[in-house]
Amino acid sequence: MIIGRAKTNKLTILLLWELKYNIMNFKKYILMIFFSQLITTSFSQTNEVDSLFHEINKAKKICPQPCSNDSNIAILYLKIGDYFEIENPDTALFFYKQALGISKSIGNKKYEAKSLLYIGYVIENNGDYLQPLNYYYTAIKILIQLSDTKDLAACYNSIGNCFYGQGNFQKAIENMLKALNYYEEMHKNASNPIEIYDSQRGICASLSNIGCVHIEMGNYKSALEYHYKALKIYFEISKSKIEKEKTFGKGGISKCYNNIGNVYDYQGKFKLALEYYKKSLKIKKELNDIRGICLSYNNIGNIYGQIGEYAQAIETYQNSLKKYIELDDKSGLALVNGNISTLYIILADSMAFSKSAKDNYINKAISFGLESYNIANKINAVSQINESASQLKTAYKKIGNLDKAIEFSEIYIATKDSMFQEEKTKAIAEMETKYQSEKQQLQIDNYQKTNLLNLSKIKQQRILLLSFVIGFITILIFSFWLIKLYKAKKKANEILHIQNIEIKQQKEEISAQRDEIEAQRDIVTQQKDKLEEIHETLTSSIRYAQQIQDAALPTHEQLKEILNDYFILYKPRDIVSGDFYWATQITTMGHAPLLIVAVADCTGHGVPGAFMSMLGISILNEIVRKEEITNAADVLNHLRENIITALKQKNAIYSDNKVKDGMDISLCVLDTETLKLQFSGANNPLYIVSGSQSAVCSMQSAVDNEMHELPTATSSCQLFELKGDKMPIAVYLHMEPFTLQEIQLQKGDLLYLFSDGFADQFGGPDNKKFRYKALKELLVNSSNKSFKKQKEILESTFENWKGNNMQVDDITVLGIKI
């Protein structure tokens, strides 16, 4: 779901754009458009902008130096920026900043706040959810002084949407609730119909926004409560005698129906979802909302596709397609053509009973898929290009056109890489391996499908033959009965003799066909045995690789000698792991022994991740044990340089070299006599759990990190988090030296180093991530127990949380007691 802002007649309005489905997996994306606060009316013609510039020149002639009249110039700049905001946001941003400068120079706080608010809107609409917060918070300080409730509500709502864009749903809801409170306060103090109407619109918008966030969080019950509250108010507005308010109310009802349908669709209650989508469509038709009609048709088509009513789904998509053609909406045309293409692929798999029918469906899927792909290319819609390429890859694969399937597989992979280039867990080596295996799989599938097609043909021929025999016998019996009435017994006997001969011949044919079927079955069995043999060979190789990887990791005896009191929870997702732990003790540098410990999470998992872990262990041994580098930050800097060199990543950001594999790591260096700890991290943090009297508590102000105090069964403990630098051990767009953090520990303090596998595991009653907050609470609550018991608690908690879900990533948690 993407949150953005739209303006209608420059008033405070919420537009909830209906869901766009990807029918391939029937996953929808909610487009929720939030508030904007503007003070002018719509400017639709170029001459209106010219008139505004004319007014600005006139005002400057009257007052060439800064004066009170400059507030009018600030208003004019805001109006010009408002005109350009949708079509040319960069131009709008320029004029909003002009208005901000003038407002500051003359001390006009009202328009200074509005300028800040509008600048935030433009930046936020460009997809930046961090920078606008500075503008919004600055505006809030001014608006609180001015007691401007209306703009305060809009500001908090925008902050909520920024946090939503960052994935921080809790803060998003907190700020949206603040906006809701301000609008309810406006409604309570409203003294005229206009103020009542504005406050009602704001309340509806906030309720719907909060409901949409709850959908994303999986809180469907709460989402329905908020959407029904908004629906109730929209019904009140729709009863207004003022046509504009009445139309707005109906539009809001339609959008609420759509959002309620979304919730039921997510819950799998398709009948209820279809009912509400149809209600929404009916109102859109009354309002002649062409774009809304298109999106409703698309939603309804998706539901029909999910419940298997494919004919109605195609008919509904065709209706949507016609409307998008009227609008000349390229994005909508690409989306619906892609949906129809996917539907024909499903029909080919589930509804085609003959090769000709299946080929017909696949050809239609290719036709619509190509139309979607070509339109998406014209408008550079990378997401839709990716979906269309996936559809065409599947369709060409099904008809055995390997060249085309591979061509669109490459496009699919390239666009997916473009869409998710900042996700470091997507290993390039794994993608290349997948491409090669997919190419080979296409060839294998083609061979197997040829055999299956032959079997299918034989089966169909047998059915046709049996049907023919049954029909022929029926006809003969009926004919015999007629002939018996008009001809002699001798003629009837001759017919029966001929019938017996034909039946004998047919039995011989059936016997021959049975033999052919058995021969084909034997071939398939041989192929199955061969594939199982290949699988066993690969599995044996990987298990041998596991032995090599285990040999590279520190043994229990080595860790016991170095760390004394510790535990290690190490759970690879596959046979081999992309996580590794490493520890050593340096005593050869003329000072107290230094304990050096690290936990790393390499890019990917399985075999690719294992290769990276072996490389990381080897380089760490070289840096620390041979070169005797013991400064934590220097170790990571040298590790990054060696990784970049080993993987040939130099200048990778500015070239076609796409090898950006690496690792996230936490590394500690502890002076075993003074207990002074050095820490440096690449994306990964270090947790320190200490009693309330520990020196760690007193060091909170010395390090810019977080302290969490949580009660345990026996005492009050504190968890101190040392955060790592936000960059990996790999080539990166902004590579700075890693930060060295130092802290004084005390006896009894507990150190925890870990990868992200535990916190990212999906499970629980709502099938959500475990998250770091829960991990912190778990560590603090179990900190008074032995490490053996802590490990048991972690393991049982993980298994209970995971339930029947698959493990999503490798898991490593290392606990050390000082």
Protein Blocks (a to p, Z undefined) as FASTA:
>chain_A
ZZddddehhiacdddddddddfknopacdddddddddfbdcdfbfklmmmmmmmmmmmmm
mmmbgcfklmmmmmmmmmmmmmmmmmmmmlmmmmmmmmmmmmmmnopaklmmmmmmmmmm
mmmmnopaklmmmmmmmmmmmmmmnopaklmmmmmmmmmmmmmmnopaklmmmmmmmmmm
mmmmmmmmpcbfklmmmmmmmmmmmmmmmmmmmmmnopamlmmmmmmmmmmmmmmmmmpm
bfklmmmmmmmmmmmmmmmmmmmmmnopaklmmmmmmmmmmmmmmnopaklmmmmmmmmm
mmmmmnopaklmmmmmmmmmmmmmmnopaklmmmmmmmmmmmmmmmmmmmmcbfklmmmm
mmmmmmmmmmmmmmmmmnopaklmmmmmmmmmmmmmmnopaklmmmmmmmmmmmmmmmmm
mlmklcfklmmmmmmmmmmmmmmmmmmmmmmmmmmmmmmmmmmmmmmmmmmmmmmmmmmm
mmmmmmcfklmmmmmmmmmmmmmmmmmmmmmmmmmmmmmmmmmmmmmmmmmmmmmmmmmm
mmmmmmmmmmmpccfklmmmmnopacdddddfblbdcbdcdddddfklopacdddddddd
dehehjllmmmmmmmmmmmmmmmmmnopabfklmmmmmmmmmmmmnopghklmmmblcfc
dcddddddddfklopacdddehiacdddddfkbmklmmmmmpccdddddddfkbccdddd
dddddbdddddfbdcddddddddddehiacddddfklmmpgedjnopafbjmlmmmmmmm
mmmpcfklmmmmmmmmmmmmnmmaccfbdcddddddZZ
